[in-house]
Amino acid sequence: MVVTGAMEAGPAVNMDAGGRGISTTMLLTELDRFLNLALTTSDKRSHGGRRDVISEGEEQTTAETALFLLRNLPPGRPAALAFLAHTLSRQVSSHMRGYTAGDGSRKTENTDEGLSGQIESLLGDLLESTPGVWGPLVSQWAVEQLGRWSVEWANTVVGRGDATLEEVVAGWLSCSPARALASLTVVCVAHDPDTAVAALLDASAASGPALDWLVAHVGCSFPATVISRVLALGLRSFASCHGRPPEHQLASVNKILSHLADRHLPDIRRSLHAILLRTFTGASDAEAQASVPFLLCLAVTSRSRAVLAALTSGLDTLLMPSDRLAALANQVGWWVPRYFTTHCQLQEMVVHLVLDTGGAAAPSLLRLLLQGAAPAPKLPPSVAAAVNNILQGVVGEICMVTYMRKNAGSSRIHIPFLVGLRGGGLDGSDVGMAVGGRAISPVASLVEETLATPGSQASIGHLKQLITLVVVQQGPATATTTLGHLLHCRTQDGKSGHQQILSAVITALMIYQAVQHTPDSPLSTALAGALQPQTGSATIHASLNSLETLLSRSRKERLHIHPTLTEAILINIPLLAELVNDPALGTAAVQVLCQLPLKKPIPVGHVLCLSHAIIFFLFSSLHESSIIKKICNVGMCQCVLSQLAHSSLALNLIIRLLVEGVFRPECSRLFGAQKDARFDSKEVPGEMLIQANRQFNSWVKVPQSHTSIFHMGIIGNGRLLQRHQNISFPSDIIKLHTQLLLNTLRVCCASQANGEGASTVALLLVELISPDIMFNGFPWPEEYIKFTFERDLAIKKTFEEFPIAWSLLEFVATHRAALSYCSVLVRALTAALTAYWNTCPLATAKQAPEALQATRYLLEVMVTAQFLPGPLGVLPQMVNALAPFELVCILQDVWMFMRDNTPSPDRWLELPSGHHQRISDPPITPCYTERIQRIIQSNVATLGHLMSFMVNAE
């Protein structure tokens, strides 16, 4: 209808959201003008069929009139909106056809920007002023137009039909009319979410997937609202169709969620979990019962890793209460006939869901499955059986993919679940997890939790298979990292499950190891990484315990991994040697070393650093307050040293370190030294030198060089002071220390069958105790050499200050021939004691107990080594009952006998038992025994029973 006549002028009208002070005459005039222009434009369009027939001025005038009526005349709003929609549609059509032929690129046209901007500005102002009136009208009109355009130009907006949702959104927002209406839709949702979103979803349902771009665009501004409404709509459709909704509906939900996942993943996770939790509220409506099947179908059909991660992450904490898993189990019987054809179909969907889950959600999902597989009081047995079937299905699928690809020669396939278990991101990158500044594998925490769960044997088996598949499928680098993290697991002692998993991973590493344990082999590299000092003491301690248990078990059970594992650890001996001298890790490191076959040849550098480390650990153990700990630690040291001593180089070094150590100030008091032997050093408050020496244990040290000495403190820290240590040990503890040291020497020397060890000890005693290098040979001179008195007194003083020297000399004497190398010491002691007793003013020798004890020790040593054969063997039994002058006579006779019967190693014969026997006893002439017999006769009351030895000798 066209109004041609003028209406009567009336009072000014004041309509809602418009018409302020505008007269009726003006409204009628504008209405008549709009109708005339609309009809004229319609006639030209119908006759011309092209846009250029209609002048831009006419179109602009008509649009401005429509905007005026839209604002000021409520009855004319539908007609005005219809005209504006028609005008915008022509602009959209012009925009979509704006491609150059052949290249598919869009023309850069900026026409029609003014009208779209005016519409957006006017309707935006109206929405801000009276949203209750304009919100429903504008939202309904805008989404209808956008839905119609989206359907019409679905395959043209980006030039191809397989474009992603992000590309579609960008394509539509590059069109000015579509961008204006999309902005108005966002404003409507901001003012009236319920009405606007309802209109949006209705239009989306009517337009199908073509309008997904608008829902996604609005969701970027109101993610929580749009996501919850989109999921609710999808769930409603899924429930109403009994699990078989149109395919495009689930695809639309997935596209929208995928578009929003980059920035609004937490909102998606909360909405998905809210739907899942509806299952446990006790609601019996169809939507609540269809929640889990809907989420399963949504996850299986989703192509977005982010959406899948949002659904699966945190499921272990969400579903772990046993009553929730039991509730799900009770609903399975209702799901299968309605939403899933068979139970096998449901299981296959879950298996594929697990395999497609990556990132941090993979360990979370596996934790839930492992917890469900373990028996629990509130869980029915069917749940554990079903979960075990799912885990078996997952392992079976991975095995089939992995080994079929391997046999076919194809490259490694990307399995998101395995990448997530190794600590990789959704894209397969190695992101891991960081705790305390270091990377942590998700597998480690799963192993610890599973082993701590009682009755988890089945779960341990599944976990072992999955970890092995991670190693095999993801390559040697992942295997190395995984083994390191598994070694760091803190489990209870004796957990066989942990050892089974470690054995499986090492077996997988052996597959990749093409060379025989070079430093770059995967296994040795993994062990080196696990034992690095910067990983922390607690972590390294757990690794050492795991290695010790695994070595012990593999040796006892003769597992195939034992040779490979021991070879890999032997490569890392320098690292173990460094850990031996760490107070917190020393015991654990030595326990690992005790399990290694150190008898086989190993590099010289390894022998040297390990020998130093073990000796330092031995002396440190003697400072322990617990006797049991002392004995245990020394026993472990003996086990390691006895194996190393099979090498002559190692034996010489070990003996040197042991013998040198007992004369050092920090260790001498352990063996009864009365005072420090004139070692002046700077004060080092609160620190023992043996602790300061730990930082030097990794040197490659050569005997009798500057690197074989002990570190003597810090220079330049004050004036020199005499160190006075008041630390003293009880006599029984000193005896224990001495016996432990001698046992260690005896064990090491027994590794060489030719008596080399005892000879080395003898030569070292001469080197350390005798201050002179001259007159150290085998022969005893005719008379006491006066210019050796000073040396003899120094040697005697050393034996007085260090009682351990007597024990070492006695140890040498038990090997008989070896004492010949200590002839100079025996000779010096004999001369010094003879001189002492010769000037002694006392009536009886018992009044000088120290000198008497030294004399008895000397004679016992000489008798033990068969230096004094036959009747002279009774001399040690006589000394307690003699006077000083009588002792002088005895020592002089001994000197004459030794002068006439020079001790040399060739005088002893090695027996098959390994002991030495003097070839033939030298003749005992009366000149050696005459005075001894007279002394016995003068002390017949106490020594008469010894006369028979003298008579039998003659």
Secondary structure as UniProt FT lines:
FT   STRAND          13..15
FT   TURN            16..17
FT   STRAND          18..22
FT   HELIX           24..48
FT   HELIX           51..53
FT   HELIX           56..72
FT   HELIX           74..76
FT   HELIX           77..96
FT   TURN            101..103
FT   TURN            111..112
FT   HELIX           113..129
FT   HELIX           131..152
FT   TURN            153..156
FT   TURN            161..162
FT   HELIX           165..173
FT   HELIX           176..191
FT   HELIX           193..207
FT   HELIX           208..211
FT   HELIX           212..221
FT   HELIX           223..240
FT   TURN            241..243
FT   HELIX           247..277
FT   HELIX           278..280
FT   TURN            281..282
FT   HELIX           286..289
FT   HELIX           291..301
FT   HELIX           305..312
FT   TURN            313..314
FT   HELIX           315..319
FT   HELIX           322..339
FT   HELIX           343..356
FT   TURN            359..360
FT   HELIX           361..373
FT   TURN            377..378
FT   HELIX           381..408
FT   HELIX           416..421
FT   TURN            422..423
FT   TURN            426..427
FT   STRAND          433..435
FT   TURN            436..437
FT   STRAND          438..440
FT   HELIX           442..452
FT   TURN            454..455
FT   HELIX           457..474
FT   HELIX           476..487
FT   TURN            493..494
FT   HELIX           496..512
FT   TURN            519..520
FT   HELIX           522..530
FT   HELIX           533..535
FT   HELIX           537..556
FT   TURN            557..558
FT   TURN            560..561
FT   HELIX           562..571
FT   HELIX           573..580
FT   TURN            583..585
FT   HELIX           586..594
FT   TURN            598..599
FT   HELIX           604..622
FT   HELIX           627..644
FT   TURN            645..646
FT   HELIX           648..662
FT   HELIX           665..668
FT   HELIX           669..671
FT   TURN            685..686
FT   HELIX           689..692
FT   HELIX           693..696
FT   TURN            697..698
FT   TURN            703..704
FT   HELIX           706..708
FT   HELIX           731..749
FT   TURN            750..751
FT   TURN            753..754
FT   HELIX           756..769
FT   HELIX           786..788
FT   HELIX           789..801
FT   HELIX           804..813
FT   TURN            814..815
FT   HELIX           816..822
FT   HELIX           823..838
FT   HELIX           845..847
FT   HELIX           849..864
FT   TURN            865..866
FT   HELIX           870..874
FT   HELIX           875..878
FT   HELIX           879..881
FT   HELIX           884..900
FT   HELIX           905..907
FT   STRAND          908..910
FT   TURN            912..913
FT   STRAND          916..918
FT   HELIX           926..938
FT   HELIX           940..943
FT   HELIX           944..946
FT   HELIX           947..953
//
